[in-house]
Amino acid sequence: MRNQKGFGTVEVIAVLVVATLISLAGWYLLNSKASTSKSLTPLASSNSNLATIVIADKATNQPLGFTDIEFSSTNGANCSTSINSSCPNNPKKWKGTTDRNGVIKISSEYIQKSNEILKKKTFNADTVGYEPIAHFDASGVPEPNDPVTIKLTLK
């Protein structure tokens, strides 16, 4: 039996493999955080070209705070469902949640001739969808039968 001192080949390789795995995991986490920050920057930190929409219940005048919202818009072109699948109405959608004051901030590029705000609703235990709560034009004028009021500010 030989008297060995130090590390053997197996131990050195094991340490190198573990160090490589830790380094790769750190690199992956660092890069995934950087790409998330880049994707959120245009709406979260840039105040230029933002549309601010305040949504409140018409009956109580209370803001719809912390409400899941879907915003959709088109340029107003009326496209029927025909064989031609291309329609030049430029549909845009945004999903998010209002803040506690019923405010959403989205890129002003979403505001077009025809705009609709939908609120997330649970229809029964198995079905969740969105119900329309506001329709308005590019200047923020809502339809009179909407159950909410909106205030649109463009920057």
C-alpha positions, 0 to 999 in steps of 0.5 A, spaced: 500 500 500 502 506 497 502 512 502 499 518 497 499 525 499 494 530 495 489 530 491 488 524 486 485 525 478 478 523 480 478 529 486 481 534 481 476 532 475 470 532 480 472 539 483 472 542 476 466 539 474 462 542 480 466 549 479 464 549 472 456 548 473 456 553 479 459 558 474 454 556 468 448 557 473 451 564 475 452 566 468 445 564 466 442 567 472 445 574 470 444 574 463 436 572 464 436 578 469 439 582 464 434 580 458 428 581 463 430 588 465 431 590 457 424 587 456 421 591 461 425 598 460 420 601 455 414 601 459 417 601 466 422 606 466 421 611 460 416 616 461 416 619 453 410 616 449 406 613 454 399 613 455 396 614 462 389 611 463 385 612 469 379 607 470 374 608 475 367 605 476 362 609 474 357 608 479 361 609 485 367 613 482 372 608 485 378 606 482 379 599 479 385 598 483 389 592 482 385 589 476 387 585 471 386 588 464 386 587 457 387 593 452 386 592 445 385 597 439 385 597 432 385 603 427 378 602 425 378 599 419 372 594 418 374 587 416 369 582 415 371 575 416 372 573 409 376 568 405 382 574 405 385 573 412 389 579 411 386 585 414 389 592 415 386 594 421 393 593 425 390 590 431 394 591 438 393 588 445 396 589 452 395 585 458 397 588 465 394 590 472 392 597 474 395 600 480 392 601 486 389 608 483 386 604 477 392 607 473 395 603 467 401 606 463 402 603 456 406 605 450 402 611 446 402 607 440 397 602 442 392 608 442 388 608 435 382 610 432 378 604 436 380 602 443 377 597 448 378 595 455 376 589 458 376 586 465 378 579 467 372 575 470 371 569 472 364 566 469 364 560 473 369 555 476 372 553 470 372 559 465 376 565 466 375 570 461 375 578 459 369 582 459 369 589 455 368 595 460 370 601 456 370 603 449 373 610 446 376 613 441 383 616 440 382 622 444 379 618 450 372 620 449 368 613 451 361 610 449 356 613 454 353 606 456 360 603 459 360 601 466 366 605 468 369 612 466 376 613 463 381 619 463 386 618 458 393 622 458 398 622 452 405 624 453 
